Amino acid sequence: MLRGMSDTSFRMREDPWRIFRIMSEFVDSFMTLSEVGPAVTIFGSARTKSGDKYYRAANDIAKGLAGHNLAVITGGGPGIMEAANKGAAKIGGKSVGLNIELPHEQSGNRFANIPLHFHYFFARKVCFAKYSLGFIYMPGGFGTLDEFFEIMTLVQTERIPQFPLILFGSEYWKGLVHWMKIEMQERHKFVSPGDLDLFKVTDDPAEAIQIILDYERRVGSPTITPRAFA
């Protein structure tokens, strides 16, 4: 902060310029992603190693989706994100990486052939939700959980269509699913009957791909902006 300037006056001076930076991120990303076509986002940990079974599964899922002319969107970093971008790119598919500037962990992977860079988490999260017709959640940490519950909330509140939400890896997700069923639904009634049917759990890459393809065949690619972004 400049010497002699109060916190309030500093914000009044800086915030209008910050708005332009936010606008720039939205304009650049919207212009790029609007040309990508139907896409599926794959989330998961940046810490997953290349020899891990979930890395291999993410790679296989991305290949299958790209083979059906679906773009693959990830957070653009290492781990699961790298695996998915690599799978899509290796067969000539559209491999989108929405990278975020972080002090630790996150660095862009070289397999995203449509890279975008973000400073603001919320701008990046809007793009995941706005330009995907399905979401696959591989095992991950706080970021993966954040994206899962955010998209679940948008679907539950009908701000976006009931896109496929797939938790991949029953061994990893079973504790969370059990807790949601027992604590959130049955004991406290914090969610409504049917809310836990908004997502599917699978261990089969082929099933994950088929769920997405069935949805696309049934509903088609989104042609209007979801209510959350209108």
C-alpha positions in Angstrom: 0.0 0.0 0.0 1.2 3.5 -0.8 2.5 5.5 2.2 -0.2 7.9 3.6 -3.0 6.1 1.8 -5.8 4.6 3.8 -7.0 1.0 3.2 -10.4 2.4 1.9 -8.8 4.9 -0.5 -6.4 2.2 -1.7 -9.2 -0.1 -2.6 -11.2 2.7 -4.3 -8.1 3.3 -6.5 -7.2 -0.3 -7.2 -10.6 -2.1 -7.5 -11.8 -0.4 -10.7 -8.6 -1.6 -12.4 -9.1 -5.1 -11.0 -12.5 -5.2 -12.6 -10.8 -4.7 -16.0 -8.5 -7.6 -15.3 -11.4 -9.8 -14.4 -13.3 -8.7 -17.5 -10.2 -9.5 -19.6 -10.1 -13.1 -18.2 -13.8 -13.7 -19.0 -13.6 -12.2 -22.5 -10.5 -14.1 -23.5 -11.7 -17.4 -22.1 -15.3 -17.1 -23.4 -14.0 -16.2 -26.9 -11.7 -19.3 -27.0 -14.0 -21.8 -25.3 -17.1 -20.8 -27.4 -15.2 -22.3 -30.4 -14.3 -25.6 -28.8 -17.6 -27.4 -29.2 -19.1 -30.0 -26.8 -16.7 -30.8 -23.9 -16.3 -32.8 -20.8 -14.3 -31.6 -17.7 -12.2 -34.1 -15.9 -11.1 -33.1 -12.3 -8.6 -34.8 -10.0 -5.4 -34.4 -8.0 -2.3 -32.6 -9.3 -0.3 -35.0 -7.1 -1.3 -38.2 -8.9 1.8 -40.0 -10.3 2.0 -41.3 -13.8 2.1 -44.9 -12.6 -1.1 -44.6 -10.6 -4.1 -46.6 -11.7 -6.2 -43.4 -11.7 -3.7 -41.6 -13.9 -4.1 -44.5 -16.4 -7.9 -44.4 -16.1 -8.0 -40.6 -16.7 -5.9 -41.1 -19.8 -8.1 -43.8 -21.1 -11.3 -41.9 -20.4 -10.0 -38.8 -22.2 -9.0 -40.9 -25.2 -12.4 -42.4 -25.4 -14.2 -39.0 -25.1 -11.9 -37.4 -27.7 -12.5 -40.4 -30.0 -16.2 -39.4 -30.0 -15.4 -35.7 -30.9 -15.7 -34.4 -27.4 -13.2 -31.9 -26.1 -11.6 -32.6 -22.8 -11.2 -29.8 -20.3 -8.9 -30.0 -17.2 -7.3 -27.6 -14.8 -4.2 -27.6 -17.0 -1.8 -28.8 -14.3 0.1 -32.1 -13.5 -1.3 -35.4 -12.2 -4.8 -36.3 -13.3 -5.0 -33.1 -15.4 -1.9 -34.1 -17.3 -3.2 -37.6 -17.8 -6.5 -36.4 -19.3 -4.9 -33.7 -21.5 -2.4 -36.3 -22.7 -5.1 -38.8 -23.6 -7.1 -36.3 -25.6 -4.1 -34.8 -27.3 -2.5 -38.1 -28.3 -5.3 -39.0 -30.6 -5.6 -35.5 -32.0 -8.5 -34.3 -29.9 -9.2 -30.9 -28.4 -7.3 -30.8 -25.1 -8.1 -27.8 -23.0 -6.1 -26.7 -20.0 -7.5 -24.0 -17.7 -4.4 -23.3 -15.7 -4.3 -21.2 -12.6 -1.4 -19.2 -11.1 -0.6 -20.8 -7.7 2.5 -20.5 -5.5 2.8 -24.3 -5.2 2.0 -27.4 -7.2 0.3 -25.9 -10.2 2.3 -25.6 -13.4 0.9 -26.1 -16.9 1.3 -29.4 -18.6 2.5 -29.6 -22.2 -0.4 -31.7 -23.4 -3.0 -29.0 -23.4 -3.3 -27.9 -27.0 -5.8 -25.2 -26.1 -4.2 -23.6 -23.0 -5.8 -20.7 -21.1 -4.3 -19.0 -18.0 -6.2 -17.5 -15.1 -5.4 -15.4 -12.1 -8.8 -15.6 -10.5 -10.2 -18.9 -9.3 -13.8 -17.8 -9.8 -13.3 -16.9 -13.5 -11.8 -20.3 -14.1 -14.6 -22.1 -12.3 -17.2 -20.3 -14.4 -15.6 -21.7 -17.5 -15.6 -25.3 -16.2 -19.3 -25.1 -15.6 -20.3 -23.0 -18.6 -18.6 -25.0 -21.3 -19.1 -28.6 -20.2 -21.9 -31.1 -20.8 -20.5 -33.6 -18.2 -18.1 -33.8 -15.3 -15.8 -36.6 -14.2 -14.2 -36.5 -10.8 -11.1 -38.6 -10.3 -9.7 -39.0 -6.8 -8.5 -35.6 -5.6 -8.1 -33.1 -2.7 -9.8 -29.9 -1.6 -9.9 -28.5 -5.2 -11.7 -31.6 -6.6 -14.2 -31.6 -3.7 -14.8 -27.9 -4.2 -15.6 -28.4 -7.8 -17.8 -31.4 -7.1 -20.0 -29.7 -4.5 -20.2 -26.5 -6.5 -21.4 -28.2 -9.6 -23.7 -30.4 -7.5 -25.2 -27.3 -6.0 -25.8 -25.7 -9.4 -27.5 -28.9 -10.6 -29.6 -29.3 -7.4 -30.8 -25.7 -7.6 -31.5 -26.0 -11.3 -29.1 -23.2 -12.2 -27.6 -25.6 -14.8 -29.0 -28.7 -16.5 -28.7 -32.1 -14.8 -25.4 -32.9 -16.5 -23.8 -36.2 -15.8 -21.6 -36.1 -12.6 -19.4 -39.1 -12.3 -17.3 -40.0 -9.3 -14.6 -42.4 -10.6 -13.1 -44.8 -8.1 -15.5 -46.3 -5.6 -12.8 -47.2 -3.2 -11.8 -43.6 -2.9 -15.3 -42.0 -2.8 -17.1 -44.6 -0.7 -16.5 -42.8 2.6 -17.8 -39.5 1.4 -20.8 -41.1 -0.3 -21.6 -43.0 2.9 -21.3 -39.9 5.0 -23.6 -37.9 2.7 -26.2 -40.7 2.8 -26.2 -41.3 6.6 -25.5 -37.8 7.9 -26.7 -35.3 5.3 -29.7 -37.3 4.0 -31.0 -39.7 6.6 -30.0 -38.3 10.0 -30.2 -34.5 9.5 -32.3 -34.3 6.3 -30.1 -31.5 5.0 -30.6 -32.7 1.4 -33.8 -33.9 -0.3 -34.6 -37.4 -1.4 -33.1 -38.0 -4.8 -30.3 -35.4 -4.4 -27.8 -38.2 -4.0 -29.0 -39.7 -7.3 -27.5 -36.6 -9.1 -24.2 -38.4 -9.4 -22.9 -41.8 -10.4 -20.0 -43.8 -9.0 -18.0 -46.1 -11.3 -14.7 -47.9 -11.6 -15.0 -48.6 -15.3 -13.6 -46.0 -17.9 -16.0 -47.5 -20.5 -19.0 -46.9 -18.3 -18.0 -43.3 -17.6 -17.6 -42.6 -21.3 -21.0 -44.3 -22.0 -22.8 -42.2 -19.4 -21.6 -39.1 -21.1 -22.4 -40.3 -24.6 -25.9 -41.4 -23.6 -26.5 -38.0 -22.2 -25.3 -36.3 -25.3 -27.3 -38.5 -27.5 -30.4 -38.0 -25.4 -30.2 -34.2 -24.8 -27.7 -33.0 -27.4 -25.0 -30.4 -27.0 -26.0 -27.3 -25.0 -27.3 -24.6 -27.3 -28.3 -22.1 -24.7 -26.5 -20.5 -21.8 -27.3 -22.2 -18.5 -29.4 -20.0 -16.2 -26.4 -19.6 -13.8 -24.5 -17.7 -16.5 -27.3 -15.9 -18.4 
